[in-house]
Amino acid sequence: MKTVNEKLALKLLTYIALSVFVIFLLIKLKVVIGYILIASVLTLILRPVVKVLNNKLKFNSTLSSILALLLLSLIIAGLISLLVPLVLEQGKNLSLLNTNSLNDKLNLLYSELNQYLLGFNISLNESILNIESLTKNSVEIIPSILNWIGSVLGSITIGILSVLFISFFLLKDGIYFEDNVVLLFPKKLKTRIKKSIETIKGLLSRYFIGLIVQVSILFIIYTLILLIFGIKDAIVIALICAILNLIPYVGPLIGIFLMIFLSMTSNLGQDFSDVIAPKSFYIFIFYSIAQLVDNFISQPYIFSNSVKSHPLEIFIVIISGGLLFGIGGMILAIPTYTSFKVIGKVFFNKNDLVKKLTKNI
């Protein structure tokens, strides 16, 4: 007959084995899990559209889901129609690239920038900025980059189709899947689990829609800024910089450097002190104003009306997510934290700290 210690040891080993098996599955199925996560986000974004089609227009769930995904596909196709021609044009330009001409232009930009900074007693160190070496190395890796782009196109296509397929069934049969999840828990917890799922869906749906509104506002502002200063491909640059804003804190920094760099390269050959420097300075100023609008108007509105969290909470959660899991952790920090808050309120509603943090949910 087994002793108590042997039973405990056997149970512990069983839990460890199950944990290792689950981790192994997560690693092996990380691509599929990624598809499911992306599909879940799209489902939350399209949820209000499906509700309108169901309740207002009296469409059945299948037709509503198809129409919602068709709308999403049209939007994605519109974005691709903006980006692909630019990429193809750049690829064509790279294939016909005159290395000597590019080297001359970059040296000219370096020379003008150096001359301009000398007026402020600032000298660029040529050992840090070796234009000739940079150009040569950049041109050499272009074929590798183009080959890599070609090799991943198939994977991207499969990924898009998989996400749309999963999204369709999550929109159409979401309640069915939720009921199956609830069945995994004891009967006494089923009501609270169901309530948690509904609350999380509502909050995250508003949050992701709010992010779309935030990106749209920044896109419009950035486009106007770039068009005013006559920057080529203003719409595409503005779109990229607006999307980068989805990466908390880091994204806007990348965006400003990208915008200024592209604005400078679009004016190569013009006088640096009279044209390039003033344009770059004004773009920086207006970009900073756009960020102030986003930080003090758009984001507080989104957070207060969706995830119901204080700005300090959001800051701590995002930084913690970044330190633990990198950029992905920063992006997923708010949805994850919001889900934990909802679960905490449902299951630990008598705890004083939980009450304080979840009083607005």
TORKOL-4160 file (C-alpha; in steps of 0.2 Angstrom, whole numbers, padded with zeros to 4 digits, m for minus):
361
<pt num="1" X="0000" Y="0000" Z="0000"/>
<pt num="2" X="0007" Y="0017" Z="m0005"/>
<pt num="3" X="0011" Y="0029" Z="0009"/>
<pt num="4" X="0005" Y="0047" Z="0009"/>
<pt num="5" X="0022" Y="0054" Z="0003"/>
<pt num="6" X="0023" Y="0042" Z="m0011"/>
<pt num="7" X="0005" Y="0048" Z="m0017"/>
<pt num="8" X="0011" Y="0066" Z="m0016"/>
<pt num="9" X="0027" Y="0062" Z="m0025"/>
<pt num="10" X="0017" Y="0053" Z="m0039"/>
<pt num="11" X="0004" Y="0068" Z="m0040"/>
<pt num="12" X="0019" Y="0080" Z="m0041"/>
<pt num="13" X="0027" Y="0070" Z="m0055"/>
<pt num="14" X="0011" Y="0069" Z="m0064"/>
<pt num="15" X="0009" Y="0088" Z="m0063"/>
<pt num="16" X="0027" Y="0091" Z="m0069"/>
<pt num="17" X="0025" Y="0079" Z="m0084"/>
<pt num="18" X="0008" Y="0088" Z="m0089"/>
<pt num="19" X="0017" Y="0105" Z="m0088"/>
<pt num="20" X="0031" Y="0099" Z="m0098"/>
<pt num="21" X="0019" Y="0092" Z="m0111"/>
<pt num="22" X="0009" Y="0108" Z="m0112"/>
<pt num="23" X="0025" Y="0118" Z="m0114"/>
<pt num="24" X="0031" Y="0106" Z="m0128"/>
<pt num="25" X="0014" Y="0108" Z="m0137"/>
<pt num="26" X="0014" Y="0127" Z="m0135"/>
<pt num="27" X="0032" Y="0128" Z="m0143"/>
<pt num="28" X="0027" Y="0116" Z="m0157"/>
<pt num="29" X="0011" Y="0124" Z="m0161"/>
<pt num="30" X="0016" Y="0142" Z="m0158"/>
<pt num="31" X="0012" Y="0147" Z="m0176"/>
<pt num="32" X="m0006" Y="0140" Z="m0175"/>
<pt num="33" X="m0008" Y="0148" Z="m0158"/>
<pt num="34" X="m0002" Y="0164" Z="m0166"/>
<pt num="35" X="m0016" Y="0162" Z="m0179"/>
<pt num="36" X="m0029" Y="0159" Z="m0166"/>
<pt num="37" X="m0023" Y="0175" Z="m0156"/>
<pt num="38" X="m0024" Y="0186" Z="m0172"/>
<pt num="39" X="m0041" Y="0179" Z="m0176"/>
<pt num="40" X="m0047" Y="0182" Z="m0159"/>
<pt num="41" X="m0042" Y="0200" Z="m0160"/>
<pt num="42" X="m0050" Y="0202" Z="m0177"/>
<pt num="43" X="m0066" Y="0194" Z="m0170"/>
<pt num="44" X="m0066" Y="0206" Z="m0156"/>
<pt num="45" X="m0064" Y="0221" Z="m0168"/>
<pt num="46" X="m0078" Y="0214" Z="m0180"/>
<pt num="47" X="m0090" Y="0209" Z="m0166"/>
<pt num="48" X="m0099" Y="0226" Z="m0166"/>
<pt num="49" X="m0102" Y="0224" Z="m0185"/>
<pt num="50" X="m0109" Y="0207" Z="m0184"/>
<pt num="51" X="m0120" Y="0213" Z="m0170"/>
<pt num="52" X="m0127" Y="0227" Z="m0181"/>
<pt num="53" X="m0130" Y="0215" Z="m0195"/>
<pt num="54" X="m0138" Y="0202" Z="m0184"/>
<pt num="55" X="m0149" Y="0214" Z="m0173"/>
<pt num="56" X="m0153" Y="0228" Z="m0185"/>
<pt num="57" X="m0153" Y="0220" Z="m0202"/>
<pt num="58" X="m0159" Y="0203" Z="m0196"/>
<pt num="59" X="m0145" Y="0193" Z="m0205"/>
<pt num="60" X="m0141" Y="0176" Z="m0199"/>
<pt num="61" X="m0124" Y="0173" Z="m0191"/>
<pt num="62" X="m0116" Y="0165" Z="m0206"/>
<pt num="63" X="m0121" Y="0179" Z="m0218"/>
<pt num="64" X="m0116" Y="0192" Z="m0205"/>
<pt num="65" X="m0099" Y="0184" Z="m0202"/>
<pt num="66" X="m0096" Y="0183" Z="m0221"/>
<pt num="67" X="m0100" Y="0201" Z="m0224"/>
<pt num="68" X="m0089" Y="0207" Z="m0209"/>
<pt num="69" X="m0074" Y="0197" Z="m0215"/>
<pt num="70" X="m0077" Y="0203" Z="m0233"/>
<pt num="71" X="m0077" Y="0221" Z="m0226"/>
<pt num="72" X="m0061" Y="0217" Z="m0217"/>
<pt num="73" X="m0053" Y="0209" Z="m0233"/>
<pt num="74" X="m0058" Y="0225" Z="m0243"/>
<pt num="75" X="m0049" Y="0236" Z="m0231"/>
<pt num="76" X="m0033" Y="0224" Z="m0231"/>
<pt num="77" X="m0034" Y="0224" Z="m0250"/>
<pt num="78" X="m0034" Y="0243" Z="m0250"/>
<pt num="79" X="m0019" Y="0244" Z="m0238"/>
<pt num="80" X="m0010" Y="0232" Z="m0249"/>
<pt num="81" X="m0014" Y="0242" Z="m0265"/>
<pt num="82" X="m0005" Y="0256" Z="m0257"/>
<pt num="83" X="0010" Y="0247" Z="m0251"/>
<pt num="84" X="0014" Y="0234" Z="m0264"/>
<pt num="85" X="0016" Y="0247" Z="m0279"/>
<pt num="86" X="0028" Y="0256" Z="m0268"/>
<pt num="87" X="0038" Y="0240" Z="m0263"/>
<pt num="88" X="0038" Y="0235" Z="m0282"/>
<pt num="89" X="0044" Y="0252" Z="m0287"/>
<pt num="90" X="0058" Y="0252" Z="m0274"/>
<pt num="91" X="0063" Y="0234" Z="m0279"/>
<pt num="92" X="0064" Y="0240" Z="m0297"/>
<pt num="93" X="0075" Y="0255" Z="m0292"/>
<pt num="94" X="0086" Y="0244" Z="m0282"/>
<pt num="95" X="0089" Y="0232" Z="m0297"/>
<pt num="96" X="0094" Y="0247" Z="m0308"/>
<pt num="97" X="0103" Y="0255" Z="m0294"/>
<pt num="98" X="0118" Y="0265" Z="m0299"/>
<pt num="99" X="0130" Y="0262" Z="m0284"/>
<pt num="100" X="0142" Y="0277" Z="m0288"/>
<pt num="101" X="0127" Y="0289" Z="m0290"/>
<pt num="102" X="0120" Y="0283" Z="m0273"/>
<pt num="103" X="0137" Y="0285" Z="m0265"/>
<pt num="104" X="0139" Y="0302" Z="m0272"/>
<pt num="105" X="0122" Y="0307" Z="m0265"/>
<pt num="106" X="0125" Y="0300" Z="m0248"/>
<pt num="107" X="0142" Y="0308" Z="m0247"/>
<pt num="108" X="0133" Y="0325" Z="m0253"/>
<pt num="109" X="0121" Y="0323" Z="m0239"/>
<pt num="110" X="0135" Y="0319" Z="m0226"/>
<pt num="111" X="0145" Y="0334" Z="m0232"/>
<pt num="112" X="0130" Y="0346" Z="m0231"/>
<pt num="113" X="0125" Y="0339" Z="m0214"/>
<pt num="114" X="0143" Y="0341" Z="m0208"/>
<pt num="115" X="0145" Y="0358" Z="m0215"/>
<pt num="116" X="0129" Y="0364" Z="m0207"/>
<pt num="117" X="0134" Y="0357" Z="m0190"/>
<pt num="118" X="0151" Y="0365" Z="m0191"/>
<pt num="119" X="0141" Y="0382" Z="m0189"/>
<pt num="120" X="0137" Y="0375" Z="m0171"/>
<pt num="121" X="0155" Y="0369" Z="m0168"/>
<pt num="122" X="0149" Y="0351" Z="m0170"/>
<pt num="123" X="0159" Y="0339" Z="m0181"/>
<pt num="124" X="0154" Y="0322" Z="m0187"/>
<pt num="125" X="0166" Y="0308" Z="m0185"/>
<pt num="126" X="0170" Y="0300" Z="m0201"/>
<pt num="127" X="0175" Y="0284" Z="m0193"/>
<pt num="128" X="0157" Y="0283" Z="m0186"/>
<pt num="129" X="0149" Y="0287" Z="m0203"/>
<pt num="130" X="0158" Y="0279" Z="m0217"/>
<pt num="131" X="0146" Y="0281" Z="m0231"/>
<pt num="132" X="0156" Y="0271" Z="m0244"/>
<pt num="133" X="0157" Y="0256" Z="m0233"/>
<pt num="134" X="0139" Y="0258" Z="m0228"/>
<pt num="135" X="0133" Y="0259" Z="m0247"/>
<pt num="136" X="0143" Y="0244" Z="m0252"/>
<pt num="137" X="0137" Y="0233" Z="m0238"/>
<pt num="138" X="0119" Y="0239" Z="m0241"/>
<pt num="139" X="0119" Y="0235" Z="m0259"/>
<pt num="140" X="0127" Y="0218" Z="m0257"/>
<pt num="141" X="0113" Y="0212" Z="m0245"/>
<pt num="142" X="0099" Y="0218" Z="m0257"/>
<pt num="143" X="0098" Y="0201" Z="m0267"/>
<pt num="144" X="0097" Y="0192" Z="m0250"/>
<pt num="145" X="0083" Y="0203" Z="m0244"/>
<pt num="146" X="0073" Y="0201" Z="m0260"/>
<pt num="147" X="0075" Y="0182" Z="m0260"/>
<pt num="148" X="0069" Y="0182" Z="m0242"/>
<pt num="149" X="0054" Y="0192" Z="m0246"/>
<pt num="150" X="0050" Y="0180" Z="m0260"/>
<pt num="151" X="0052" Y="0165" Z="m0249"/>
<pt num="152" X="0040" Y="0172" Z="m0235"/>
<pt num="153" X="0026" Y="0177" Z="m0247"/>
<pt num="154" X="0019" Y="0159" Z="m0247"/>
<pt num="155" X="0019" Y="0158" Z="m0228"/>
<pt num="156" X="0011" Y="0175" Z="m0227"/>
<pt num="157" X="m0003" Y="0169" Z="m0239"/>
<pt num="158" X="m0006" Y="0153" Z="m0229"/>
<pt num="159" X="m0006" Y="0164" Z="m0213"/>
<pt num="160" X="m0019" Y="0176" Z="m0220"/>
<pt num="161" X="m0031" Y="0162" Z="m0226"/>
<pt num="162" X="m0029" Y="0153" Z="m0209"/>
<pt num="163" X="m0033" Y="0168" Z="m0199"/>
<pt num="164" X="m0048" Y="0172" Z="m0210"/>
<pt num="165" X="m0054" Y="0154" Z="m0209"/>
<pt num="166" X="m0053" Y="0154" Z="m0190"/>
<pt num="167" X="m0060" Y="0171" Z="m0188"/>
<pt num="168" X="m0076" Y="0166" Z="m0198"/>
<pt num="169" X="m0080" Y="0152" Z="m0186"/>
<pt num="170" X="m0076" Y="0162" Z="m0170"/>
<pt num="171" X="m0088" Y="0175" Z="m0177"/>
<pt num="172" X="m0101" Y="0162" Z="m0182"/>
<pt num="173" X="m0100" Y="0150" Z="m0168"/>
<pt num="174" X="m0092" Y="0160" Z="m0154"/>
<pt num="175" X="m0105" Y="0155" Z="m0142"/>
<pt num="176" X="m0103" Y="0137" Z="m0145"/>
<pt num="177" X="m0084" Y="0138" Z="m0142"/>
<pt num="178" X="m0087" Y="0148" Z="m0126"/>
<pt num="179" X="m0099" Y="0135" Z="m0120"/>
<pt num="180" X="m0086" Y="0122" Z="m0122"/>
<pt num="181" X="m0073" Y="0132" Z="m0112"/>
<pt num="182" X="m0086" Y="0134" Z="m0098"/>
<pt num="183" X="m0088" Y="0115" Z="m0098"/>
<pt num="184" X="m0070" Y="0113" Z="m0092"/>
<pt num="185" X="m0074" Y="0121" Z="m0075"/>
<pt num="186" X="m0084" Y="0115" Z="m0060"/>
<pt num="187" X="m0103" Y="0118" Z="m0061"/>
<pt num="188" X="m0102" Y="0131" Z="m0047"/>
<pt num="189" X="m0090" Y="0141" Z="m0057"/>
<pt num="190" X="m0099" Y="0141" Z="m0074"/>
<pt num="191" X="m0109" Y="0156" Z="m0071"/>
<pt num="192" X="m0095" Y="0167" Z="m0066"/>
<pt num="193" X="m0084" Y="0160" Z="m0080"/>
<pt num="194" X="m0097" Y="0165" Z="m0092"/>
<pt num="195" X="m0099" Y="0182" Z="m0085"/>
<pt num="196" X="m0080" Y="0184" Z="m0086"/>
<pt num="197" X="m0079" Y="0180" Z="m0104"/>
<pt num="198" X="m0093" Y="0192" Z="m0109"/>
<pt num="199" X="m0085" Y="0206" Z="m0099"/>
<pt num="200" X="m0068" Y="0203" Z="m0107"/>
<pt num="201" X="m0075" Y="0202" Z="m0124"/>
<pt num="202" X="m0084" Y="0219" Z="m0122"/>
<pt num="203" X="m0069" Y="0228" Z="m0114"/>
<pt num="204" X="m0056" Y="0221" Z="m0127"/>
<pt num="205" X="m0068" Y="0224" Z="m0142"/>
<pt num="206" X="m0070" Y="0243" Z="m0137"/>
<pt num="207" X="m0051" Y="0243" Z="m0134"/>
<pt num="208" X="m0046" Y="0237" Z="m0151"/>
<pt num="209" X="m0058" Y="0248" Z="m0160"/>
<pt num="210" X="m0051" Y="0262" Z="m0150"/>
<pt num="211" X="m0034" Y="0258" Z="m0156"/>
<pt num="212" X="m0040" Y="0258" Z="m0174"/>
<pt num="213" X="m0048" Y="0276" Z="m0171"/>
<pt num="214" X="m0031" Y="0281" Z="m0163"/>
<pt num="215" X="m0021" Y="0275" Z="m0178"/>
<pt num="216" X="m0033" Y="0283" Z="m0190"/>
<pt num="217" X="m0032" Y="0300" Z="m0182"/>
<pt num="218" X="m0013" Y="0299" Z="m0182"/>
<pt num="219" X="m0013" Y="0294" Z="m0200"/>
<pt num="220" X="m0023" Y="0309" Z="m0205"/>
<pt num="221" X="m0012" Y="0321" Z="m0195"/>
<pt num="222" X="0004" Y="0313" Z="m0202"/>
<pt num="223" X="m0002" Y="0313" Z="m0220"/>
<pt num="224" X="m0007" Y="0332" Z="m0219"/>
<pt num="225" X="0010" Y="0336" Z="m0212"/>
<pt num="226" X="0020" Y="0327" Z="m0225"/>
<pt num="227" X="0009" Y="0333" Z="m0239"/>
<pt num="228" X="0011" Y="0351" Z="m0233"/>
<pt num="229" X="0030" Y="0349" Z="m0234"/>
<pt num="230" X="0029" Y="0340" Z="m0251"/>
<pt num="231" X="0036" Y="0324" Z="m0246"/>
<pt num="232" X="0035" Y="0309" Z="m0259"/>
<pt num="233" X="0024" Y="0294" Z="m0254"/>
<pt num="234" X="0016" Y="0304" Z="m0240"/>
<pt num="235" X="0001" Y="0292" Z="m0238"/>
<pt num="236" X="0012" Y="0277" Z="m0236"/>
<pt num="237" X="0025" Y="0285" Z="m0224"/>
<pt num="238" X="0011" Y="0291" Z="m0214"/>
<pt num="239" X="0002" Y="0274" Z="m0213"/>
<pt num="240" X="0018" Y="0265" Z="m0208"/>
<pt num="241" X="0022" Y="0278" Z="m0194"/>
<pt num="242" X="0004" Y="0278" Z="m0188"/>
<pt num="243" X="0004" Y="0259" Z="m0187"/>
<pt num="244" X="0021" Y="0259" Z="m0178"/>
<pt num="245" X="0012" Y="0269" Z="m0164"/>
<pt num="246" X="0003" Y="0253" Z="m0159"/>
<pt num="247" X="0020" Y="0248" Z="m0151"/>
<pt num="248" X="0019" Y="0258" Z="m0134"/>
<pt num="249" X="0033" Y="0271" Z="m0131"/>
<pt num="250" X="0045" Y="0263" Z="m0143"/>
<pt num="251" X="0034" Y="0264" Z="m0159"/>
<pt num="252" X="0033" Y="0283" Z="m0159"/>
<pt num="253" X="0052" Y="0285" Z="m0157"/>
<pt num="254" X="0055" Y="0273" Z="m0172"/>
<pt num="255" X="0041" Y="0283" Z="m0182"/>
<pt num="256" X="0049" Y="0300" Z="m0180"/>
<pt num="257" X="0067" Y="0294" Z="m0185"/>
<pt num="258" X="0059" Y="0285" Z="m0200"/>
<pt num="259" X="0049" Y="0300" Z="m0205"/>
<pt num="260" X="0063" Y="0312" Z="m0204"/>
<pt num="261" X="0075" Y="0301" Z="m0213"/>
<pt num="262" X="0063" Y="0298" Z="m0228"/>
<pt num="263" X="0059" Y="0317" Z="m0229"/>
<pt num="264" X="0078" Y="0320" Z="m0229"/>
<pt num="265" X="0081" Y="0307" Z="m0243"/>
<pt num="266" X="0067" Y="0314" Z="m0253"/>
<pt num="267" X="0075" Y="0331" Z="m0254"/>
<pt num="268" X="0093" Y="0324" Z="m0258"/>
<pt num="269" X="0102" Y="0337" Z="m0270"/>
<pt num="270" X="0094" Y="0352" Z="m0262"/>
<pt num="271" X="0103" Y="0364" Z="m0251"/>
<pt num="272" X="0104" Y="0357" Z="m0233"/>
<pt num="273" X="0103" Y="0373" Z="m0223"/>
<pt num="274" X="0090" Y="0381" Z="m0233"/>
<pt num="275" X="0078" Y="0366" Z="m0238"/>
<pt num="276" X="0082" Y="0349" Z="m0229"/>
<pt num="277" X="0086" Y="0355" Z="m0211"/>
<pt num="278" X="0071" Y="0367" Z="m0210"/>
<pt num="279" X="0059" Y="0354" Z="m0217"/>
<pt num="280" X="0066" Y="0341" Z="m0205"/>
<pt num="281" X="0064" Y="0353" Z="m0190"/>
<pt num="282" X="0046" Y="0358" Z="m0194"/>
<pt num="283" X="0041" Y="0339" Z="m0197"/>
<pt num="284" X="0049" Y="0335" Z="m0180"/>
<pt num="285" X="0039" Y="0349" Z="m0172"/>
<pt num="286" X="0022" Y="0344" Z="m0180"/>
<pt num="287" X="0025" Y="0326" Z="m0176"/>
<pt num="288" X="0028" Y="0330" Z="m0158"/>
<pt num="289" X="0012" Y="0340" Z="m0158"/>
<pt num="290" X="0003" Y="0325" Z="m0165"/>
<pt num="291" X="0010" Y="0314" Z="m0151"/>
<pt num="292" X="0004" Y="0327" Z="m0138"/>
<pt num="293" X="m0013" Y="0325" Z="m0145"/>
<pt num="294" X="m0012" Y="0307" Z="m0145"/>
<pt num="295" X="m0005" Y="0306" Z="m0127"/>
<pt num="296" X="m0016" Y="0318" Z="m0119"/>
<pt num="297" X="m0033" Y="0316" Z="m0129"/>
<pt num="298" X="m0034" Y="0300" Z="m0139"/>
<pt num="299" X="m0025" Y="0288" Z="m0127"/>
<pt num="300" X="m0034" Y="0294" Z="m0111"/>
<pt num="301" X="m0051" Y="0292" Z="m0120"/>
<pt num="302" X="m0047" Y="0275" Z="m0126"/>
<pt num="303" X="m0041" Y="0268" Z="m0109"/>
<pt num="304" X="m0055" Y="0277" Z="m0099"/>
<pt num="305" X="m0069" Y="0270" Z="m0110"/>
<pt num="306" X="m0062" Y="0253" Z="m0114"/>
<pt num="307" X="m0050" Y="0245" Z="m0102"/>
<pt num="308" X="m0055" Y="0256" Z="m0087"/>
<pt num="309" X="m0038" Y="0258" Z="m0081"/>
<pt num="310" X="m0028" Y="0273" Z="m0074"/>
<pt num="311" X="m0013" Y="0279" Z="m0085"/>
<pt num="312" X="m0001" Y="0275" Z="m0071"/>
<pt num="313" X="m0007" Y="0257" Z="m0071"/>
<pt num="314" X="m0006" Y="0256" Z="m0090"/>
<pt num="315" X="0012" Y="0263" Z="m0089"/>
<pt num="316" X="0018" Y="0250" Z="m0076"/>
<pt num="317" X="0009" Y="0236" Z="m0085"/>
<pt num="318" X="0017" Y="0240" Z="m0102"/>
<pt num="319" X="0034" Y="0243" Z="m0095"/>
<pt num="320" X="0033" Y="0226" Z="m0086"/>
<pt num="321" X="0027" Y="0217" Z="m0101"/>
<pt num="322" X="0042" Y="0224" Z="m0111"/>
<pt num="323" X="0055" Y="0220" Z="m0098"/>
<pt num="324" X="0048" Y="0202" Z="m0097"/>
<pt num="325" X="0043" Y="0198" Z="m0115"/>
<pt num="326" X="0050" Y="0212" Z="m0126"/>
<pt num="327" X="0040" Y="0222" Z="m0139"/>
<pt num="328" X="0027" Y="0208" Z="m0140"/>
<pt num="329" X="0024" Y="0209" Z="m0121"/>
<pt num="330" X="0022" Y="0228" Z="m0123"/>
<pt num="331" X="0008" Y="0226" Z="m0136"/>
<pt num="332" X="m0001" Y="0212" Z="m0127"/>
<pt num="333" X="0001" Y="0220" Z="m0109"/>
<pt num="334" X="m0015" Y="0229" Z="m0109"/>
<pt num="335" X="m0027" Y="0216" Z="m0116"/>
<pt num="336" X="m0019" Y="0203" Z="m0104"/>
<pt num="337" X="m0020" Y="0215" Z="m0089"/>
<pt num="338" X="m0038" Y="0219" Z="m0093"/>
<pt num="339" X="m0042" Y="0200" Z="m0093"/>
<pt num="340" X="m0034" Y="0197" Z="m0077"/>
<pt num="341" X="m0044" Y="0212" Z="m0069"/>
<pt num="342" X="m0060" Y="0205" Z="m0075"/>
<pt num="343" X="m0056" Y="0188" Z="m0068"/>
<pt num="344" X="m0050" Y="0196" Z="m0052"/>
<pt num="345" X="m0067" Y="0205" Z="m0050"/>
<pt num="346" X="m0077" Y="0190" Z="m0053"/>
<pt num="347" X="m0068" Y="0178" Z="m0042"/>
<pt num="348" X="m0060" Y="0189" Z="m0029"/>
<pt num="349" X="m0072" Y="0203" Z="m0027"/>
<pt num="350" X="m0071" Y="0204" Z="m0008"/>
<pt num="351" X="m0052" Y="0208" Z="m0009"/>
<pt num="352" X="m0049" Y="0227" Z="m0005"/>
<pt num="353" X="m0036" Y="0229" Z="m0018"/>
<pt num="354" X="m0046" Y="0220" Z="m0032"/>
<pt num="355" X="m0061" Y="0231" Z="m0027"/>
<pt num="356" X="m0050" Y="0247" Z="m0029"/>
<pt num="357" X="m0043" Y="0242" Z="m0046"/>
<pt num="358" X="m0059" Y="0235" Z="m0054"/>
<pt num="359" X="m0072" Y="0248" Z="m0047"/>
<pt num="360" X="m0075" Y="0255" Z="m0064"/>
<pt num="361" X="m0077" Y="0238" Z="m0073"/>
